[in-house]
């Protein structure tokens, strides 16, 4: 009976693994198509399911000849790094205060933060555009950082509040007994335990910032300050679209995300281990 049950369980596991493998192939196909299309000749674009008749690197050459890839990369990196630094620093502290101080005022603040998640960024474009003109912030990285920061605060606060509640308060009491100040206690003890929430926030937010097209299109008209993904516009003419260079640029823009995710994943696993330790 036990052998029959074990055999049935193995068959079920094999079936689940096959289904998951098929689903993974479905999700990986767009990545494969992007890389394949970046090395396709122009005549093969209208047969998407057919393998390229030849592999060419002219699309990548066109990208580097027509686009300042390094400048776009640095603009995207500065905007993403600035936004994440502000959001992580302030929302981690705010989430800690809201989770630890059980007061109606802080519950109201938390509700106000969460209410920002139901407001789509696109509905705020006209007011933001007018404010940008009023404060002379158009075509500046500062404006992009402020917009992304405002849009990320609700999610970041929710993540930090939820995760901080799982950290035992005895760790703080022990730090206070040892003479630690609240600020030092937070950065030396609490914040390292928040690394899983920070990793989740960085992954979700970074992908959104890096791949955002509509916001830089509206607020960044200066070609020297365009983000990397915005350079796609360089390959769209009045009567034609250069699909090959567009796919090549998308493939190049994906590489930093993959590299960053590999490093974040490593620290995320360490953070999960640290966060699992209960005092």
N, C-alpha and C positions, 0 to 999 in steps of 0.2 A: 504493500500500500504506500509506504514511504517512497519507494523508488518510482512508483507511478506519479505521485504528487510532485516529486522532484523533476521528473521528465516533463510533466505538464508545465511546471514553472519555467523550466529552461526554454520550452517552446514559446511560451508567452513572452519571455525576455527577448528571445530572438526576433519575434514578430515586432515588438516595440522598437528594437534597435533598427530593424529594416525601415519601419515607418519614419523614425527620426532621421535616418540616413537620407531617405527620399526628400524629407522636408529640408534638410540641410543643403541638398543639391539645388532645390528650388530657390533658396535664399542666396546661394553662391552663384547662381547663373548670371544675375545682373553684373556681378563683379567680373566674372569671366568674359561676359559680352563687352564690358567697358575696356578691358585689356585687349581683347581680340580686335575690337573696332579701332583702337588706337594705332594698330599696325596694319590695318586693312587699306588696300587701294580704294580710291573714291568710287570706282565702278562696282565694288562689292557691297556697298552700303545698303542697297535695296534688296539684298538677299540675306537677311539677318541670320537665318538658320544654317546658311552654307558656310563652310570653312573658307578662309581667305585663299585666293588663288596664289598669292605671294605675300611675304611679310616685308613691309617697308618701314623705315624709321623717319621718313620725311615729315610725318605729322609732328613728331617731337622736335625735329629741327625747326619746323615752322613756329612752334610754340616759343622756343628760345630766341628765334629771330624777331618775332613780333611782340613778345610780351617780356616785360622785366620780371621774370619769375622770382628772383631773389627779393626784389622790392615788395612784390605782392605777398610773398611768404612772411617777410618781416612785419608788414602791416597787420596781417592776420595774427601773427604770433603776439605782437605787442597788445593788440586789442583783447585777445583771449586771455593772455597772462594778466593784464591789468584788471580785467573784469573778475577773473577767478580769485585773484589775490584779495580784492575788496570784499567779494561775496563770502569767501571762506572765513576771512578774519572777523567780519562784523556779524555775519549770520550765525557763526558758531557761538560767539559770545551771547548774541541775542537769544538763540535757542536754549542756551544753558540757563539764562536768567528766567525765561518764560517757563521752563520745565521745573525749575527749583522753587520759584516764588509762587505759591498758590494764592494769588490775589486776583480779584475781579478785573483790576486795571490791566494786568498782564494777559489775562484771558481775552479781554477785549482787543488788545494789541495783536494777539495771535489770530483772532478772528479777522481783523482788518488785513493782516498779511495774507491769510488764506483766501480772502475775497478777491485778491488780485489775480488769483489763478483762473478765475472765470472770465476775466476780461482779455480778449484776444489782442495781441500787440497791433494787429492790422487796424483795429478800430481806433487806435490812438495815434495813427500816423499824422493826421492833419494837425491836432494840437501840438504834437512833438515838433512838427515842421515849423509851426509858428513860433514855438519857444526857441527853437534853434536859430531862427532868424533874429528873434528879439535879443538873444544873448550872444549873437555873433559866433555861433559854434558850428556852423555849416562847414563841411569838408575838414573836420578835425577828428582825430582818433578819440579825443576826450568825449565827444558827443556819443560815439559808438559805445564806449565803455559805460557811460551813464545809462544809455538805453538798455544795454544788455544787463547791467547790474539791476536796474529797476525791474526788468522782466524775470530775473532769476531769484530775487529775494523771497517770493512766496514759497517756491519749491524748496529752496535751501533752508529756510526757517522750519518748514514742516519736517524735513529730514532730520535736522539737528535736534529739534524738540523731541521727536519720536525716539531717536537713538539715545539721547541724554537720559531719558527716563529709565533706560535699562542699565545705566551705570549706578552701582550701589553708592549711596551717600556716605557709607562708612569710610570710603577712600578719602573723601573730603574731610571728614572728622579727624581722621588720622593725620592728615596734612596740617590741619589747624593746631592739633595738639603739639606737633613738631615745630610750631612757630611760623608756618608758611602763611604768606598773605593770600588773599583770595585770587588776586591776579596771577601770582606765581603758581598757585595751586592749579588754576585752570590751564595754563599753558604747559606746565610740567606733567600734570597727571590726567586731567580730563581730555584735553585736546588730542593727545596721542591715541586715546581710546575711541575718539571720534573718527579715526582714519577710515573705517568702512563707509561711514556716511559721506566723508569727504571724497573718497574714491568714486562712489556712486554719483555724487554731484558733479565731479569733474568730468566723468565720462559722458553723462547726459548733456551737460551744458556745453562742453567743448565741441561735441559733434554738432550741436545746434548753432553755435557761434561760427564755427569754421565753415559750415556749409550754407550759411545764410546768404541769400542773394538779394531779397527784396529790400532789406533795411539799408545796406550799403548803396544800392541802386538809387535810393531816394536821397540819402544824406551825404554821400561821398561822390561828388562830381569831379574832384581833382584826380587826374590819372595817376599822379605820383603817390596818392594815398589810398588807392583802391586796394581792396583785399584780393587775395589770390583767386578766389572763386569768381570775383567780379570780372576778372580778365577774360572770361568766356565771351563777354560782349564784344571783344575785339574781333571775333571771328564770325560775327553776324553782320552781313551787308544788307543793303536795301532790297536786293533781289536774290540773294543766295546765302547759304549757311555752310561754313566749312566744318563738317561734322568730324572729320578725322582729327584736326587739331583740338577740337572741343573735347573729344574723348581722351586725347593724350593729356590735355591739361587737367581733366578730372582724375586721371590715373596718377599724375604727379601730385595733385592735391591730396590724394588719399594716403600717400606714403607716410607723411608726418603723423597722420591720425593713427595709422597702424603701429608705428614706432612708439608713440606716446602711450597707446593703449597697452602695449606689451609691458612697459615700465610701470604704468599705473596698476596693472593687474598684479604684478609682483608685490607692490606695496599694499595693495588691497588685501591680498591673502595674509600678509603680516598683520595688517590692521584688524582683520577678522579674528586672528589668533589672540591678539592683545585684548580686543574687545570682549572675547569670551571668558577672560579671566575674571573671576568674581572675588572680591576681597572678603 
